[in-house]
Amino acid sequence: MPDYSIADLERWDERIREQAAAFGLDVYPQEFEICDHNDMLGYMAYSGMPSHYPHWSYGKSFEKLKTMYDYGVSGLPYEMVINSNPALAYLMRDNSLCLQILTIAHVYGHNDFFKNNFNFRQTRAEFTLGTFKAHAHRVRSYVEDPSIGYERVESILDAAHAISFEMRRNRAIRKLSQDEERQRLYEASQPRPDPFRKLHRAPEYQAPDLRRVPAVPEEDLLLFIRDHNPYLAEWERDLLTIVHEEACYFLPQIETKIMNEGWASYWHREILNALELPSELHLEFLVRHNQVVRPHPGGLNPYHIGLKVWDEIRRLHDDPTSEEKRAASLGGGGRDALFETRSVDRDASFLRRYLSEKLMRELDLFQYEQRNEDHVVTKVSDQESWREVKDTLIRSVGTGTIPVIKITDADFGGNRTLYMVHEHDGRDLLLEYAERTLQHLHRLWGREVALESLIDGKKTLLAFGDHGFAAKPAR
């Protein structure tokens, strides 16, 4: 039996909310739901959503999580928080009173981050729960339609899930329409005004190809296929829209994992220290806090790295060394610097700006690679290699591990072949995954799809058509 009542949680929630406001946190109204381990496993499988459309992958996720939990291989999170307005968080019923207090304070840190970080401004938090329920209703209506059925719905969802995060990474920048892109290309192609044009040779003019579709390379693969494949049924287009909208909702959380968890950890520590917990709770708080933010051997703990960087930002502004003060005009305004950074950064820029050589050594960050069955350390954060280790880390956070693929021609060769280009960043595509992804793209596009990339330093064309997968040198 838990060592607390609902009234206890309400009293602590009120105190924590007041302290969060005193620190300057700006939050949505917050709601809590207490659940058992089965409920939490279900929410985890549905990415925290109380309602979601049916798909076999969620059932697979639930069974995997439940099996690992039942056999003691993995535990459960202390909480889950949904980016919605009002915000919704789940608390585990079996947690102790101290752990519930810590968790509630942690939740308010996430809440503030969701409301104020620029990456989340396009998620329309006030419509989150209603949108996911509407999506679930629409998908179930297609499943129950005798003319469509589960298998056809599942086939489209399988393909859409495979490429759902092949999209524009910064949703805060407005996307131009095809007509606007053509107008921009036309204006850019015009020669600049030359007051001495009578003396100069007329510049060579090359008209842009305004008939090409897309006018400029397109990153939003699902939306492009939805809008330019005339053979898709309306229910298929709707499924692509649903998957794309949900990917747009989760994208900011992927892009800010380290910042967000570090921010919530920073403020749960500050809030609970300010509340001056009774001695019987304070010791457990210290133990629980250190369990959350401790480094993970052989891996990266986003709570640990995030908290360290937030602490470093506060120190840089409140207590800089004389050398740091001279180099960057620092000093004072530590809390203001925290809130400003919270609003304008994502993980990649956050680490690029504030992960210093000193901090990397303190965190013992290093780079390794697999050789046969062994893992070999190749670089450490010393004076010669710390920048390389840092660059590798930055390329691995957020969507950095998702290849950037853009559609350059929807009628390549005049036969509706979908031609795409992979923006190679030094990391080759895994051919096994490339083949499966192209197979899903072929399912959605209905004609041959081709992807240009570099494989082992050579320009290669990967294609999937009616005769299957092929790889050949690109021209």
C-alpha positions as CSV (number, residue, x, y, z in Angstrom):
1,M,0.0,0.0,0.0
2,P,1.3,3.5,-0.8
3,D,2.4,5.7,2.2
4,Y,0.3,8.6,1.0
5,S,-3.3,9.7,0.2
6,I,-4.7,11.7,-2.6
7,A,-5.0,14.7,-0.3
8,D,-1.3,14.4,0.5
9,L,-0.5,14.6,-3.2
10,E,-2.8,17.6,-3.7
11,R,-1.1,19.5,-0.9
12,W,2.4,18.8,-2.2
13,D,1.2,19.7,-5.7
14,E,0.0,23.1,-4.5
15,R,3.3,23.8,-2.8
16,I,5.4,22.7,-5.8
17,R,3.2,24.7,-8.2
18,E,3.7,27.8,-6.0
19,Q,7.4,27.3,-5.8
20,A,7.7,26.7,-9.6
21,A,5.9,30.0,-10.2
22,A,8.2,31.8,-7.7
23,F,11.2,30.5,-9.8
24,G,9.6,31.9,-12.9
25,L,8.4,28.7,-14.6
26,D,5.5,29.4,-17.0
27,V,3.3,26.3,-17.3
28,Y,0.1,25.0,-18.7
29,P,-2.6,23.9,-16.3
30,Q,-1.5,20.5,-15.0
31,E,-3.5,17.3,-14.6
32,F,-2.3,14.1,-13.0
33,E,-3.5,10.5,-13.4
34,I,-2.4,7.7,-11.0
35,C,-2.0,4.4,-12.7
36,D,-0.6,0.9,-12.1
37,H,2.2,-0.9,-14.0
38,N,-0.2,-2.3,-16.6
39,D,-1.6,1.1,-17.4
40,M,1.9,2.5,-17.6
41,L,3.0,-0.2,-20.0
42,G,0.0,0.6,-22.2
43,Y,0.8,4.3,-22.2
44,M,4.4,3.6,-23.0
45,A,3.4,1.5,-26.0
46,Y,1.1,4.3,-27.2
47,S,3.8,7.0,-26.7
48,G,1.9,8.4,-23.7
49,M,-1.3,8.9,-25.5
50,P,-4.6,7.8,-23.8
51,S,-6.0,7.2,-27.2
52,H,-4.3,6.0,-30.4
53,Y,-5.2,4.3,-33.7
54,P,-4.7,0.5,-33.8
55,H,-1.6,-1.0,-35.4
56,W,0.3,-4.2,-34.8
57,S,3.5,-2.3,-33.9
58,Y,1.9,-1.0,-30.7
59,G,0.8,-4.4,-29.6
60,K,4.3,-5.7,-30.3
61,S,5.8,-2.8,-28.2
62,F,3.4,-3.6,-25.3
63,E,4.3,-7.3,-25.3
64,K,8.0,-6.5,-25.4
65,L,7.8,-4.0,-22.6
66,K,5.6,-6.3,-20.5
67,T,7.9,-9.3,-21.0
68,M,11.0,-7.3,-20.1
69,Y,9.2,-5.8,-17.0
70,D,7.9,-9.2,-15.8
71,Y,11.4,-10.8,-16.0
72,G,13.0,-7.8,-14.3
73,V,15.1,-6.9,-17.4
74,S,13.8,-3.3,-17.3
75,G,11.8,-1.1,-15.0
76,L,9.1,1.6,-15.6
77,P,9.5,5.3,-15.8
78,Y,8.6,7.3,-12.7
79,E,6.2,9.4,-14.8
80,M,5.1,10.3,-18.4
81,V,4.1,13.8,-19.5
82,I,2.1,14.7,-22.5
83,N,2.6,17.9,-24.4
84,S,-1.0,19.1,-24.2
85,N,-3.0,22.0,-22.8
86,P,-3.9,21.2,-20.1
87,A,-0.8,19.0,-19.7
88,L,-1.4,15.4,-18.6
89,A,1.0,13.4,-16.6
90,Y,0.8,9.8,-15.3
91,L,2.1,8.9,-11.8
92,M,2.9,5.3,-10.8
93,R,0.6,4.2,-7.9
94,D,3.4,2.1,-6.2
95,N,5.8,5.0,-5.9
96,S,6.6,6.3,-2.4
97,L,5.5,9.8,-1.2
98,C,9.0,11.2,-1.7
99,L,9.2,9.8,-5.2
100,Q,5.8,11.3,-6.1
101,I,6.9,14.7,-4.8
102,L,10.1,14.5,-6.9
103,T,8.1,13.4,-9.9
104,I,5.5,16.1,-9.6
105,A,8.3,18.7,-9.5
106,H,9.9,17.1,-12.5
107,V,6.6,17.2,-14.4
108,Y,6.4,21.0,-14.0
109,G,9.8,21.3,-15.5
110,H,8.7,19.4,-18.6
111,N,5.4,21.4,-18.7
112,D,7.3,24.7,-18.8
113,F,9.6,23.4,-21.5
114,F,6.7,22.2,-23.7
115,K,5.0,25.6,-23.4
116,N,8.0,27.8,-24.0
117,N,10.5,26.1,-26.3
118,F,10.2,27.2,-29.9
119,N,10.2,23.7,-31.3
120,F,6.8,23.0,-29.7
121,R,5.0,26.1,-31.0
122,Q,3.7,24.2,-34.0
123,T,2.2,21.3,-32.0
124,R,-1.0,23.1,-31.0
125,A,-1.0,21.7,-27.5
126,E,-4.7,22.6,-26.9
127,F,-5.8,20.2,-29.6
128,T,-3.4,17.3,-28.8
129,L,-5.8,14.9,-27.1
130,G,-8.7,15.7,-29.4
131,T,-6.5,15.2,-32.5
132,F,-5.2,11.8,-31.4
133,K,-8.7,10.7,-30.6
134,A,-10.0,11.9,-34.0
135,H,-7.1,10.0,-35.7
136,A,-8.0,6.8,-33.8
137,H,-11.6,7.2,-34.9
138,R,-10.8,7.7,-38.5
139,V,-8.4,4.8,-38.7
140,R,-10.9,2.5,-37.0
141,S,-13.6,3.6,-39.4
142,Y,-11.4,2.5,-42.4
143,V,-10.6,-0.8,-40.7
144,E,-14.3,-1.5,-40.1
145,D,-15.2,-0.5,-43.7
146,P,-15.9,-3.8,-45.6
147,S,-14.5,-2.2,-48.8
148,I,-11.2,-1.4,-47.1
149,G,-10.4,-3.7,-44.1
150,Y,-7.6,-4.1,-41.7
151,E,-5.0,-5.6,-44.1
152,R,-5.1,-2.7,-46.6
153,V,-5.0,-0.1,-43.7
154,E,-2.1,-1.9,-42.1
155,S,-0.2,-2.0,-45.4
156,I,-0.4,1.8,-45.8
157,L,0.5,2.4,-42.2
158,D,3.5,0.1,-42.4
159,A,4.8,2.0,-45.3
160,A,4.0,5.4,-43.9
161,H,5.6,4.6,-40.5
162,A,8.9,3.7,-42.3
163,I,9.3,7.2,-43.7
164,S,7.3,9.3,-41.3
165,F,10.3,11.3,-40.0
166,E,11.6,12.1,-43.5
167,M,10.4,15.6,-43.2
168,R,11.6,19.2,-42.6
169,R,13.4,19.3,-39.3
170,N,12.6,22.9,-38.4
171,R,8.8,23.2,-38.4
172,A,9.0,26.7,-37.2
173,I,10.0,27.9,-40.7
174,R,7.1,28.4,-43.0
175,K,7.2,26.1,-46.0
176,L,6.8,27.8,-49.3
177,S,4.2,26.5,-51.8
178,Q,5.3,25.2,-55.2
179,D,4.2,28.4,-56.9
180,E,6.1,30.5,-54.3
181,E,9.2,28.3,-54.9
182,R,8.9,28.8,-58.7
183,Q,8.6,32.6,-58.3
184,R,11.6,32.6,-56.0
185,L,13.6,30.6,-58.6
186,Y,12.5,32.9,-61.4
187,E,13.5,36.0,-59.4
188,A,16.9,34.5,-58.4
189,S,17.6,33.6,-62.1
190,Q,17.2,37.2,-63.3
191,P,20.5,39.2,-63.8
192,R,21.2,41.8,-61.2
193,P,20.8,45.5,-62.1
194,D,24.0,46.8,-63.7
195,P,24.5,50.5,-64.0
196,F,27.4,49.9,-66.4
197,R,25.5,47.4,-68.6
198,K,26.5,49.3,-71.8
199,L,30.1,48.7,-71.1
200,H,29.9,45.1,-69.9
201,R,29.2,42.0,-71.9
202,A,25.6,40.8,-71.3
203,P,25.5,38.0,-68.8
204,E,24.6,34.6,-69.9
205,Y,21.0,33.8,-68.9
206,Q,19.9,30.3,-68.1
207,A,16.2,30.0,-67.4
208,P,15.2,27.8,-64.5
209,D,13.2,24.7,-65.2
210,L,9.9,25.9,-63.7
211,R,8.0,22.8,-65.0
212,R,10.0,20.3,-62.8
213,V,8.1,18.8,-59.9
214,P,9.1,19.5,-57.2
215,A,10.4,22.9,-58.1
216,V,13.1,22.5,-55.4
217,P,14.2,19.4,-53.5
218,E,11.4,18.2,-51.2
219,E,12.0,16.9,-47.7
220,D,8.4,16.1,-46.7
221,L,8.1,12.7,-48.4
222,L,4.7,11.6,-47.1
223,L,3.1,14.9,-48.0
224,F,4.6,14.9,-51.5
225,I,3.4,11.4,-52.2
226,R,0.0,12.3,-50.8
227,D,-0.4,15.3,-53.1
228,H,1.3,14.0,-56.2
229,N,0.3,10.3,-56.5
230,P,-3.1,10.5,-58.4
231,Y,-3.8,6.8,-57.9
232,L,-4.1,7.0,-54.1
233,A,-7.7,6.6,-52.7
234,E,-8.9,9.3,-50.4
235,W,-8.7,7.0,-47.3
236,E,-5.1,6.3,-48.2
237,R,-4.3,10.0,-48.5
238,D,-6.0,10.5,-45.1
239,L,-3.8,7.8,-43.5
240,L,-0.7,9.5,-44.8
241,T,-1.9,12.8,-43.4
242,I,-2.6,11.2,-40.0
243,V,0.9,9.6,-39.8
244,H,2.6,12.9,-40.9
245,E,0.7,15.0,-38.3
246,E,1.6,12.6,-35.5
247,A,5.2,12.6,-36.6
248,C,5.2,16.4,-36.5
249,Y,3.9,16.2,-32.9
250,F,6.7,13.9,-31.8
251,L,9.5,15.5,-33.7
252,P,10.2,18.3,-31.2
253,Q,10.5,15.8,-28.4
254,I,13.1,13.8,-30.4
255,E,15.0,17.1,-31.1
256,T,15.1,18.2,-27.5
257,K,15.5,15.0,-25.4
258,I,18.7,16.1,-23.6
259,M,17.6,19.7,-23.1
260,N,14.1,18.7,-21.9
261,E,15.2,16.0,-19.4
262,G,18.0,18.1,-18.1
263,W,15.7,21.1,-17.7
264,A,13.1,19.0,-15.7
265,S,15.9,17.5,-13.6
266,Y,17.4,20.9,-12.9
267,W,14.1,22.3,-11.7
268,H,13.0,19.3,-9.6
269,R,16.3,19.7,-7.7
270,E,15.8,23.4,-7.2
271,I,12.2,23.2,-6.2
272,L,12.7,20.4,-3.7
273,N,15.7,22.1,-2.2
274,A,13.6,25.3,-1.8
275,L,10.8,23.4,-0.1
276,E,13.1,22.2,2.7
277,L,11.7,18.7,2.8
278,P,11.3,16.9,6.2
279,S,14.4,14.9,7.1
280,E,12.6,11.6,6.6
281,L,12.0,12.6,2.9
282,H,15.1,14.5,2.2
283,L,17.5,11.6,2.3
284,E,15.3,9.5,-0.1
285,F,15.1,12.5,-2.4
286,L,18.9,12.7,-2.6
287,V,19.1,9.0,-3.4
288,R,16.3,9.1,-6.0
289,H,17.7,12.3,-7.6
290,N,21.2,10.7,-8.0
291,Q,19.6,7.5,-9.4
292,V,18.0,9.6,-12.1
293,V,20.9,11.8,-13.1
294,R,23.9,9.4,-12.6
295,P,26.0,8.5,-15.7
296,H,25.2,5.3,-17.5
297,P,28.3,3.1,-18.1
298,G,28.7,2.5,-21.9
299,G,25.9,4.9,-22.8
300,L,24.6,8.4,-22.6
301,N,22.1,9.4,-19.9
302,P,20.2,12.5,-21.3
303,Y,19.2,13.4,-17.7
304,H,22.9,13.5,-16.7
305,I,24.3,15.4,-19.7
306,G,21.4,17.8,-19.8
307,L,21.6,18.7,-16.1
308,K,25.4,19.2,-16.3
309,V,25.0,21.6,-19.2
310,W,22.3,23.6,-17.5
311,D,24.4,23.9,-14.4
312,E,27.3,25.0,-16.6
313,I,25.2,27.7,-18.2
314,R,24.1,29.0,-14.8
315,R,27.7,29.0,-13.6
316,L,29.0,30.8,-16.7
317,H,26.7,33.7,-16.1
318,D,26.7,33.8,-12.3
319,D,30.2,32.8,-11.4
320,P,32.5,33.0,-14.5
321,T,36.3,32.8,-14.2
322,S,38.1,36.0,-15.1
323,E,39.2,34.4,-18.4
324,E,35.6,33.4,-19.3
325,K,34.4,36.9,-18.4
326,R,37.0,38.5,-20.7
327,A,36.3,36.1,-23.5
328,A,32.6,36.4,-23.6
329,S,31.5,39.4,-21.5
330,L,29.8,37.1,-19.0
331,G,28.6,37.7,-15.5
332,G,25.3,38.0,-13.8
333,G,21.9,37.0,-15.1
334,G,22.2,33.2,-14.8
335,R,18.5,32.5,-14.4
336,D,17.7,34.8,-17.4
337,A,20.3,32.9,-19.5
338,L,18.6,29.6,-18.5
339,F,15.2,30.8,-19.6
340,E,16.5,32.3,-22.8
341,T,18.4,29.1,-23.8
342,R,15.3,27.0,-22.9
343,S,13.3,29.1,-25.4
344,V,15.6,29.2,-28.4
345,D,17.6,26.0,-28.6
346,R,17.4,22.3,-29.6
347,D,19.8,19.6,-28.6
348,A,22.2,20.1,-31.4
349,S,22.6,23.9,-30.9
350,F,22.4,23.4,-27.1
351,L,25.4,21.1,-27.1
352,R,27.3,23.0,-29.8
353,R,27.1,26.3,-27.8
354,Y,27.7,25.1,-24.2
355,L,29.4,21.7,-24.3
356,S,33.0,23.0,-23.6
357,E,36.3,21.1,-23.5
358,K,36.3,21.4,-19.7
359,L,32.8,20.0,-19.4
360,M,33.5,17.1,-21.9
361,R,36.4,16.0,-19.8
362,E,34.4,16.2,-16.7
363,L,31.7,14.0,-18.4
364,D,34.5,11.6,-19.6
365,L,33.0,11.6,-23.1
366,F,34.8,9.5,-25.7
367,Q,34.2,8.0,-29.2
368,Y,34.4,4.3,-30.0
369,E,33.7,2.0,-32.9
370,Q,33.0,-1.7,-33.3
371,R,35.7,-3.9,-34.7
372,N,34.6,-7.5,-35.1
373,E,33.0,-8.3,-31.7
374,D,34.9,-5.7,-29.7
375,H,34.3,-2.1,-29.0
376,V,37.5,0.0,-29.4
377,V,37.9,3.5,-28.0
378,T,39.2,5.6,-30.9
379,K,39.1,9.2,-29.5
380,V,38.9,10.8,-26.1
381,S,38.2,14.3,-24.9
382,D,41.8,15.4,-24.8
383,Q,43.2,18.7,-26.3
384,E,43.6,17.1,-29.7
385,S,40.4,15.2,-30.2
386,W,37.6,16.8,-28.0
387,R,36.1,18.7,-30.9
388,E,35.8,15.5,-33.0
389,V,34.1,13.7,-30.1
390,K,31.8,16.6,-29.7
391,D,30.9,16.7,-33.4
392,T,30.2,13.0,-33.3
393,L,27.9,13.5,-30.3
394,I,26.0,16.4,-32.0
395,R,25.5,14.4,-35.2
396,S,24.0,11.6,-33.0
397,V,21.3,13.6,-31.1
398,G,17.8,14.4,-32.1
399,T,17.1,13.5,-35.7
400,G,20.9,13.4,-36.5
401,T,20.7,9.6,-36.9
402,I,17.9,9.8,-39.5
403,P,19.3,10.2,-43.0
404,V,18.2,13.4,-44.9
405,I,16.5,12.3,-48.1
406,K,15.0,14.8,-50.6
407,I,12.9,14.2,-53.7
408,T,14.4,16.0,-56.7
409,D,12.2,14.7,-59.6
410,A,8.8,13.0,-59.6
411,D,9.0,12.2,-63.3
412,F,12.6,11.0,-63.8
413,G,13.1,9.5,-67.2
414,G,9.5,10.6,-68.2
415,N,8.0,7.5,-66.6
416,R,7.0,8.8,-63.1
417,T,10.1,7.3,-61.4
418,L,10.5,9.1,-58.1
419,Y,14.1,10.2,-57.9
420,M,15.6,11.1,-54.5
421,V,19.0,12.2,-53.3
422,H,20.6,11.3,-49.9
423,E,22.5,14.2,-48.4
424,H,25.6,12.2,-47.4
425,D,27.3,13.4,-44.2
426,G,30.1,10.8,-44.0
427,R,27.8,8.0,-42.9
428,D,26.8,5.4,-45.5
429,L,23.3,4.1,-45.6
430,L,22.8,0.5,-44.3
431,L,21.7,-1.3,-47.5
432,E,19.4,-3.7,-45.6
433,Y,17.4,-0.7,-44.3
434,A,17.6,1.2,-47.5
435,E,16.1,-1.7,-49.4
436,R,13.2,-2.0,-47.0
437,T,12.6,1.8,-47.0
438,L,12.6,1.9,-50.8
439,Q,10.1,-1.0,-50.9
440,H,7.7,1.0,-48.7
441,L,8.2,4.0,-50.9
442,H,7.4,1.9,-53.9
443,R,4.2,0.7,-52.2
444,L,3.1,4.3,-51.6
445,W,4.2,5.8,-55.0
446,G,3.1,2.9,-57.1
447,R,6.0,3.2,-59.6
448,E,9.8,2.8,-59.5
449,V,11.7,4.7,-56.8
450,A,15.4,5.6,-57.0
451,L,17.8,6.9,-54.4
452,E,21.2,8.4,-55.2
453,S,23.8,8.1,-52.4
454,L,27.4,7.4,-51.7
455,I,28.4,3.9,-50.8
456,D,32.0,3.2,-49.9
457,G,32.9,6.6,-51.5
458,K,31.2,5.8,-54.8
459,K,28.1,7.4,-56.2
460,T,25.5,4.7,-56.2
461,L,21.9,4.5,-57.4
462,L,19.6,2.3,-55.3
463,A,16.3,1.5,-56.9
464,F,13.2,-0.5,-56.2
465,G,10.6,-1.4,-58.8
466,D,8.3,-4.2,-59.9
467,H,11.4,-6.5,-60.3
468,G,12.6,-5.8,-56.8
469,F,15.7,-4.1,-55.4
470,A,18.8,-3.1,-57.4
471,A,22.0,-1.2,-56.7
472,K,24.3,0.1,-59.5
473,P,26.8,2.9,-60.1
474,A,25.1,6.3,-60.6
475,R,26.0,8.4,-63.6
